[in-house]
Every structure is written in C-alpha cells, then in structure tokens.
C-alpha cells in the first residue's frame, strides 16, 4: 500500500516548525507563579475589606512562595474593579476580592447596565470570611432596643431617617430587609462611604444605620453610638450583651462576606493552587486570630459551594431591592 506524498510531507514540515514553537512551549509550561500576584479590591484603602484583603495576601504569599499585593480600584459600587479583573488575562496573576455588592447585588441594582455579568465573567476560587453588621442609633433616636426603634419608626410613619454608606451597600440592604420584615418604613440617606454615614448618626443628623462590626466597635465602646442589634445568626463575641435582629424578627440574617475570584478561563490547576493557598491561610491560628480581632469570622467554602451561595444571594437581594424600589444613581 502506497503512502500519499502529502502524508509523508507532514512530519518534515512539523519538524521544521518545531524550533519556532519551542519558546512558546517553554513559556506555556513555566512554573506558576513566577511573578507577583495582585488581588484587586473594589474599595478604598483603610476599610474593613481592605484589611481583610491585606491579611489574606500576607498569608497566601507564604504558601505560594511569591509576592501577593493588594491593589485598590474603587468606583461605581465595585463595578470598576469587577470589570477590570473580568477583562484581565486569565493566568492567575490578577484576582478579585468579591463581596455581595458587585457579585450579587449590582446585577439587579444597576438593572442591566453593568458592563460585565460577574456570574459569567468570573469564576469563584473560595469563600474567605464574613462579618456581622450592627444596627446602631445616635442622638437622633430615643430607642435603646430594636423593638423600640421599630415602634419609633412606626410612629414616625416614614419620617425616620437611616444612613447608608452607599446605595445598595450591605448596610443599606440590611436596613431595607429589617424594615420590610418589621412592616415599617423609613427614609434612606445615602453617603459616600461608611465613615461620613457613621459620623452623621453619631452627631444626631440621621437616626440610625447598620454598619460592619469592625467599623462601629470603637464608636460603640466610646459611647458615641448605641448598639441595638447584630445582624448575624448569633451574638457577636465582641458585643455579647447585644441581641441579634432575629431575636426580634425570627429568620433574619445578614452578613457582609468576602471571597476570592478569578477571570473565567483561568486554568484549573492554577485555581486549585489558589484554593489551597486560601485553605492554608484559613487553617493558620495566627490568621484566624487576626481576623477575629478585627471582628471578622472565617467562612470557608470551596468553589462549588461559593458559586451556589452567590446564586442564592443574588435571588434573595433581587427581591429586597425590588420591594424597596432601590435604584442606583
């Protein structure tokens, strides 16, 4: 049986091309990571999310034997950072700290105007941690308990005000859900960040707000704000005498959570190494001590569980946003 001349020519042509392919093949097979990894953060430096990201980065780099740096890219409710990472090269060198805002709230809040859908453009690596929020009142309210605040809001008939660090932020949605469950109304006053919102509550310009535990603990301890309730399913270790919202409104639970994500298309072996690095960090007693000192609890989930969790959160918050008629500016 004769062999076609075209078939005989193929090995020769391939052999001639191989030297030109060698550099590309070597590059594709180089060990990962061979250069610094950056974790992009959708918020400004100095906040609770920033502290968590930097703590995580410091422990991950020990596992990966490579520098892990945090890069702050605030703006558009977290959408700028989300889009930046979604469009980055999927090589494991650009990651995102995602939380409920960009990942599960903004797709409804921005009503189809987001440049990328995070569920399609990003893949989860692992859930990292969560923190409770605290419902706090200042001189603008007489309430000393959550039930007292609800009664006050009912009497005010919509005139009570509550501060939000931004439209659709965790504190905003926590208060919106609380009001819905209690069957009362109040007027949202948006701010550009948690600090000015808390300052105005402490000054009595706005009655109440909900903010993450690390951001309010000092103000509570300094008697600038009164803690009425925590939003998780258990009392906070730092505030053992403060009841949960669920003790007044059964079934209520809200936390601010943080997870690590990568651009879709990132190779599975790299995702696996990153997940192992997160797991190792969350297994470190020193890491756990630092998280809890900041009022944050480890909340480990693997990629599959994290993906399912975000789908549930997206559905839940869509219902709250529509019921409260919350619209991004």
CORHUKA-V404613 format. One record per run of one state. SS is the DSSP state (A for helix, B for strand, O for the rest). FROM is the first residue (numbers start at 1). TO is the last residue. If there is no record, write none. Layout:
# CORHUKA-V404613
SS:FROM:TO
SS:FROM:TO
This chain:
# CORHUKA-V404613
O:1:4
A:5:28
O:29:36
B:37:41
O:42:47
A:48:64
O:65:67
B:68:72
O:73:75
A:76:86
O:87:93
B:94:99
A:100:109
O:110:117
A:118:121
B:122:137
O:138:145
A:146:156
O:157:160
B:161:164
O:165:169
A:170:182
O:183:186
B:187:190
O:191:193
A:194:203
O:204:207
B:208:212
A:213:221
O:222:225
B:226:230
O:231:236
A:237:239
O:240:243
B:244:244
A:245:247
O:248:254
B:255:263
O:264:267
A:268:282
O:283:284
A:285:293
O:294:296
B:297:301
O:302:302
A:303:324
O:325:329
